[in-house]
Amino acid sequence: PCAVPSPSRAAGLAADENTSGGIIHNMMNIVTSIIIKLNIE
C-alpha cells in the first residue's frame, strides 16, 4: 500500500465512498499527507 495517497487515488476513494463517509476519510488522508510533507521539510 502507498504510504502517501496520491490526489487521484484520494479523489477516487471519496467518489466511491461518497455515501459512506468517504469524504471524511479522504480529508483525513489529505491532512496526513500535509503533515508528512511538513515533517519532511
Order of alpha helices (4+ residues) and beta strands (2+ residues): alpha-alpha
